[in-house]
Amino acid sequence: MIGLSPWVLAGSFVLAAAANIWLWIEDRSRLPRYVHALALLTLLVALAICIVEAPRQGSGILECLLLVGLMPMMVYVVFGILSHFVLFAESHRPNDSDGAA
């Protein structure tokens, strides 16, 4: 059962990322550049961790690939979910009747 948990985690993140991508396409919204920079930073950190852990006994390519794939994906999923909460809150904000900005 323990050997299955990385696959379940990876599958859940893939499904969440696919849902976010679909919602981004539907809303025609874009993420700011700093989100992409943060995802690139997490990718570089994951690669550095894989390089450092490579000589360790028992470390495999599967763990490295999951780490490299999941870290940037987590950034996009979190910012995707947060952006939809912000867009939803802004779209359901009551209008001012006095016309003040």
N, C-alpha and C positions, 0 to 999 in steps of 0.2 A: 504494500500500500504506500510506503514511503517513496518508492521509485516512481509512482504515478503522480505524485503531487507537483513536480515541476511541469509536467505536461498539462495538468489541470490549470495551474496558474498561467501558463503561457496561452492556453486556449481561451481562458477568460479575458485576458488582456487583448488577444486578437479580436475577440467578439466585441469588446468594448471599443476598441480602436475602429473597427469596421462601422459600428453604430455612429461613432463621432464623425467619421469621414462622411458617412451618408447624410448626417445632419448638417455638416458644413456645406455640402453640395446643395442641399435643399435651401439653406438660409443664405447662401452666397456670401458667407462671412469669411474673413481672413484673420489669421493670427498675427500678432505683432512680430517684428523681426527678432526681438529679444527671446521669444519663445523658441524659435529655431536655433538661436545661439545657445540657449540653455540645453536644448536637446543635443546639439553637437558637443557641448561640454560633457554631458553625461555619457555620450558615446566614447569620447576620448578617455574619460575616467574608467569606463568599463573595459576598454582595450588595455589600459595600463594595469588594471587589476588582473586581467587574463595573462598578460605578459609576466607579471610578478608571480602569479600562482602556477604558471606552466611547469616549472621544474618540480613542483610538489607531487609526491606520490598519490595517485588516485584522482588527480584532477584530469578531467576529460574535455574533449572538444564540445560535447553537448552542453556542459555547464557554461563554458565560455560563450557559445553561441546564444544560449538563453539570456545570459547576462548582457551581452552586447545588444541583443534585440529588445530586451524588456526595459532597460533603463531609459532610452530615448522614448519608447512607446509610453512609459508611465508619464513622462513630461507632457506629451501630446494629449493623453487621455485626461489628465488632471486639468490642464488648461482648457481643453475642449469642454469638459463638464462645467467648469467655472464660467466659461464664456457664455454657455447656454443659460446658466442661471442669471447672469447679468442681463443678457438680451431679453429673457423672459420677464425679469423685474422691470426693465425699462419699457417693455411693450404693455405692461399691465399697470403702469403708473397712472394715477388719476390726473386728468387734465385740469389746468388752472382756468377758472372761469373768468378771472379778471384780466387775463392777457399779460400778466407780468412775467418777465423772463426769469 
